Amino acid sequence: MDLATLNAFIAIAEVGSFSDAAERLHLTQPAVSKRIASLEQQLNVRLFDRLGREVSLTEAGRALLPRAYQIINVLDDTRRALTNLSGEISGRLTLATSHHIGLHRLPALLREFTRTNPQVALDIQFLDSEVAYEEILHGRAELAVITLAPETRAPVSAVSVWDDPLDFVVAPEHPLAQQPDVSLADIARQPAVFPGGNTFTHHIVQRLFEAQGLSPNIAMSTNYLETIKMMVSIGLAWSVLPRTMLDEQVHRLALPGIQLSRQLGYISHSERTLSNAARAFMQLLDAQGDHLARTTR
C-alpha cells in the first residue's frame, strides 16, 4: 500500500468513476485500474462494485475510506512539519475560496503574496463556501477564504477578516422601489431570488424572516451572487446582495431597524500542521482584518 495507490482509491470514491478519477490524477484509466487491482490484491478484499458505468464502494471500501484519509493526512502533516524546519516559504499552497470572495476581495492580497513569496505555487480552488468547508475538514485544502458559518465547530477554526453588510435590493422599476416605506412583511409577499438553500448566506437571511414570523416567497435560487444580481436587475424578483456589489442596476431598499451582515474570513483545520506558506498567507489576511478594524473605529 503506497501513497499513489491510496490517492487513486480516494479519487474514485469521491467522484464515483474510474475515468473521472484518472482525469483528476492526470493518469490513464488503465493505470488507475491497475493501482486499485493491486490494492485489492494486497488487502484481499473487493473495494468497489462495478455495475456497468456505476461504481460504488463495497462494505470493505467504506471501512477503508476514513482510514485512507487519515493515512494521507498524517503523511502530508509529517511532510509539512519537516519542510517547515527550514523556515523557507515555498512549496504548494492549496487555497479554497468562493467565487465572490475570489473576485472581489482576494486579488490585491494574492498579488502581494505572490510578489513577496515567489517560491510558492498557489493552487486556488473556486468552490461554494460550504464545499470549501468540507475540503478543510477532510484535509484536501490547507486554507479556505469563505463566507463563515454562523457557528464553526472543532476541529475547524475560523477567523473573521471582513464584515460584509447585506442589503435588500430590487430593480429600479420594481413596485417595492416606488414605495416610500417598505417593511419586511411587504418584501416577504413579493417573489424572491435567494442564495441556494445550502449556503450560509441563505441561512442568515432565512433566520431574519423566521425571527419575525415571516416566510419569504422564494421563486428561484442560485449559488452565484452575480447571477442573482442580474435576475434582480431585470425585475424578476427581489434579493439580498453584499453592499459592495450595489450600483445603478439595482435599488437598495431601506428597512428601518434592520441591519443584516455576514462575516467573511478564513478557516483551517486546528489539528493540521500548516505549511510556512499557509502561515504567511494567514498573516496577510490578519493584517488586512486589523487594518479594516482600525479604519472603521
N, C-alpha and C positions, 0 to 999 in steps of 0.2 A: 504494500500500500504506500503510494507516494503522493506528493502534493498535486502533481498534474492530474493524476487519476481521480483524486478527491474533488478537484475543481471541475472535472468533467461530470462527475456524478451530481454535484450540486447544481451545475448549469442545467442539466437535463431535468432534474427535479423541479427547478424553478420555472422553466419555460415549457415543460411538457412535450419536448420534441428533440430528437437526436439532431435533425438538420438545423434547427434554430440554435441549439446549444453549440454546434460546430461553428456556426456563423459568429456567435458571441465570442468563442475562444479562438477564432481565426484559424480553424483547423478544417480538415476534410471530414465528412461524415464517417467514412470507414475508420479514420484514426480515432474518432470519439468512440465508435462502437468497439474498437479493439481495446481501448482503455477500460470500458465497462465490462467487457468479457473477461479481461484479466482480473479486475476487482472481484467479480462474481466467483471466479475460479479460486482466488485466494481465500475468500470468505466462505466458499462452498454454499452459497445461497443465491437465489434469484432476486435481483434488486428492482427490476422493472417488469411489468406486464406489458406486452406489445400486442395490441389488438387493432390490426390494420394500421391506421396512422395515429391512433390514440396510444399514448404512453402514460402509464400511471405507476406509482410506487407500490411495491408489494409490502406486506407487513414488515419484512426484513428491511426494505428500503426506508420505510417510515421510521424504523428504530435507528437506522444508521444516520439519517439526515441531521438531527440535532448534534450528534457526536461529530459528524464531519465538520459542521460549522465550528464546533468547539476546537477541534484539532487545527483547522485553518487559522482561527483567531489566535490561538496560542502561538503558532509558528510566526504569524505576522507580528504579534506583540513582541516576541523574542527578537525578531529581526530589527524592529524599530528601536527597542531598548539598546541593542548593541550598536546600531548606527548612531544613536543619539550621543553615545560616549565621545564621539569625535568632535561634537559641537558644531559640525557643519550643517548648514541649512540647504539640503539637497534632496534628491530622490523624487518620488511621485507623491503628490497630494491629491487624494480623491475628495472632491468637494461637491456636495449636492446642494442645489438651490432651486427655488421656484422660478418660473418664467418671469413673473412680475418683478421679483427682487433682483434677479439676474440682469434684467433690462434697465431697471430704474434706480437701483441702489448700489450695485456692486462695481460697475465699470471703472470708476475712479480708483476704488480700493484695489481692484485687480491690476490695474495699470501700475500703481505704486508698488504692489507686491512683486510683480514680475520684473520691474525695473531694479528693485533692491535685492531680489533673490533669483538671479538668472539661472541658477543650477537646479531650480525646482521645476519639475514637469507637472503642470496642472492638468488634472483630469476632471473637467466640470460636467456634471450630470444635471440636466434640467428636468426636474420632477415636481409633481404636486407635493406640497409641504407634508401631507400625510404619508405619502410614499417615501419621501426623504427620511421621515422619522423612522420608518421601518428599516431603511438602509443603514441607519446609525445603530439601531437596536440589534441588527444581525451582523454588524461589523463589516458591511460592504462599502462604507464610506467613513472617512475619519471625522469630517465636519459637515454640517448641513446648515445653511443660512436660509431660514424659512419664516413663515408665519408661525409664531409659537402657539402651542396648545394652551387653552385656559389653565390646564393643570398638567404638569410634567412629572412623571414618577421615575424613581430609580429603576434601572441603572442609567437612565438618560438624564443628563444635566442640561439646563437651559440658561442662557444669559441674554437679557434684553439689550438691544442696541438702539432701535428706533421706535418711537411712539408713532403710530400710523393712524391719524384720525380718519374716520369713515363718515361719509355724507350720503344722505338720501338724494337721489338725482332722478330727473325726468327730462324729456325733450323740451326745448323752449316752448313748443306749441301744445304741450300736454295740458289737459284740463287742470291738473294739480298746480301747474306753473302759473295759472291765471287766478288762483285763489289767494286772497290776501293773508289768510290764516289757515294753516294746514296742521291737522293733528295726526297722531299715529293711527287712529281709527280710520281717518279719511284715506290714508295710504293703504291700509290693510284691505280696503274694499276694491282697490284697483289691481289689475293684473301686474305681476312682478316677474322679473327675470332674476333668478337667485344664483349665487355661487353653488356648486354641486353639494348635494346633501352630505357628502363625506368630508367636506372641507371644514377647517377650523373657523373660517370666516362665516360660513353658513350657521354654525352653532352659536356664534357670538350674536348675530342678528336675530336668530330664532329665539334666543333667550330673552331678548329685549321685548319682543311681542308677547311671549308667554308670561312675562312678569306683569303685563297689563291686561292679561286675559284675552289677548287677540291672536288671530291666526292669519298670517299673510296669504294672499291669493297667488300662489306660485304657479305661473303658467308655463315657465320654461326654466331650465337650469343649465349651467356650463361651468367648467372649472377655470376658464380663461377670462381674466378681467378685461382684456382688450375686446373680446367678443361681446361681453356684457355691455361695455360702453357703446359699441356700435349699435346693438339692439335697442338700447335706451335712446340713443341719438336720433333714430329714425321713428321714434314714437311708439314702439311696440309695447313698452312696459316701463315701470319704474324699477330702480335697483339701488344698491349701496355700493359706492366706489371709494377707494382711497382719495383723500383730498388732493394728493399730488397728481392725480390723473384728470382733474377737472379743468375744462376750458370752455370755449364758446359753444361747443357741440352739445353740452348738457347744462341743465339748470339745477342749481342747488336748492333743495327745499330746507328752509329754516324751521326747526321744530323746537320751540322754547322749552328749556329744561332737559333736553335730551342731548347728551354728548356720547358718541359711540367711537370706539377706537380699538385697535388690535396692536399687539406687540410683535415686532419683527426682531429677530436675533439669531443666535446660533446655538446648536445643540451638539453634544458629543457624548460618547459612552464613558461613564465615570470609571469603569473597570478596565479600560483600554489604555495602553501606553501610547501616547500621541507622539508623532514624529516631531522633530525640530521645525519642519516646515509648517505643520499644523499649529504648533505653538506660536510661531511667528505671525501667522495669519490671524490667530485669535488675539494677539496683542494689537494688531492693526484694527480689528473690529472693536476691541475695548477702548482704544484711543478715540475712535470715531464716536462711540457712545459717550465717553467722558466729555468730548468737545461739544456734543449736542446738549448735554446736561448743563454745561456752563453757559452756553449761549441762550438757553431758554429760561434761565433763572430771572 
